[in-house]
Amino acid sequence: MADLSDFNRESAPPCREHEPVSATEVDIWFCREVLPLEALLMQYLRRNWANASDIADLRQDVYMRVYEAAQKQIPDSPKAFVLSTARNLLIDRVRRARIVPLETVTDLEALNIASSEVGAERTVMARDALSRLQAAVDRLPPRAKEAVVLSKMEGFSRKQIAERMGIAEDTVKHLLVQGMRKLAEALYGELPSSRRKL
C-alpha cells in the first residue's frame, strides 16, 4: 500500500464519473477518509440496530459496499456516503427479513422505510403495537424484565439466563411466567387464568 503521508487532501483526485479508479487511489482514500469514521459508524449502527451481535458484521458489510462503490467513483463526501450506505444496508436487512423482531431496529422512524406492500394505516397500527409492547416491557419489575428480554429478545436459554443473572433455573422460570403474564395483562387486559396461583 502507498505511503499515506505523501497523499494529502489537496492532491485527492476529484470525483470522476464512469471512470475506473485505480486500486491504489481507492486504498489510500479508504484508509485516509473512511477508516477514521469507524467510531461514528459504530455509534450509528448501535443506535439503529439493537442486536449487538450483528454490529461487527454490519460494519464489514458497510466497508465492503463503500470500497466497491469507490472503485467506480470516489464520493465527494465520505462521511455522508458511509452513513448513507449504513442506512441503506439496515433498510435492506429489514426488508429481507419481512418480520422485524421487537427491538431489532431501535428507531424505525430514523430508517424511514417505505414499502408499497404496506399501507399507511397498517404501518401506524404496527408502530402503535410495538410502542405499546415496549411500554409494557418497560413497566415490568426489573428482574422479570431482564429475564424476558434475555429469553424472548436475545434468545438465551433458561440455563444461560440463570448463569447470567446468578440465580436458579427455577427462579428464571418463575420470572418468565410472571413477566409474560404481566405483559399479556398490560396488552390484553386481565386474563381469566391470571387469578390462579402460580
Secondary structure as GFF3:
##gff-version 3
##sequence-region A 1 198
A	DSSP	three_ten_helix	4	6	.	.	.	ID=ss1
A	DSSP	three_ten_helix	9	11	.	.	.	ID=ss2
A	DSSP	alpha_helix	23	29	.	.	.	ID=ss3
A	DSSP	pi_helix	30	34	.	.	.	ID=ss4
A	DSSP	three_ten_helix	35	37	.	.	.	ID=ss5
A	DSSP	alpha_helix	38	48	.	.	.	ID=ss6
A	DSSP	three_ten_helix	52	54	.	.	.	ID=ss7
A	DSSP	alpha_helix	55	72	.	.	.	ID=ss8
A	DSSP	alpha_helix	78	97	.	.	.	ID=ss9
A	DSSP	alpha_helix	108	111	.	.	.	ID=ss10
A	DSSP	alpha_helix	120	138	.	.	.	ID=ss11
A	DSSP	alpha_helix	142	148	.	.	.	ID=ss12
A	DSSP	pi_helix	149	153	.	.	.	ID=ss13
A	DSSP	alpha_helix	158	165	.	.	.	ID=ss14
A	DSSP	alpha_helix	169	188	.	.	.	ID=ss15
A	DSSP	three_ten_helix	192	195	.	.	.	ID=ss16
###
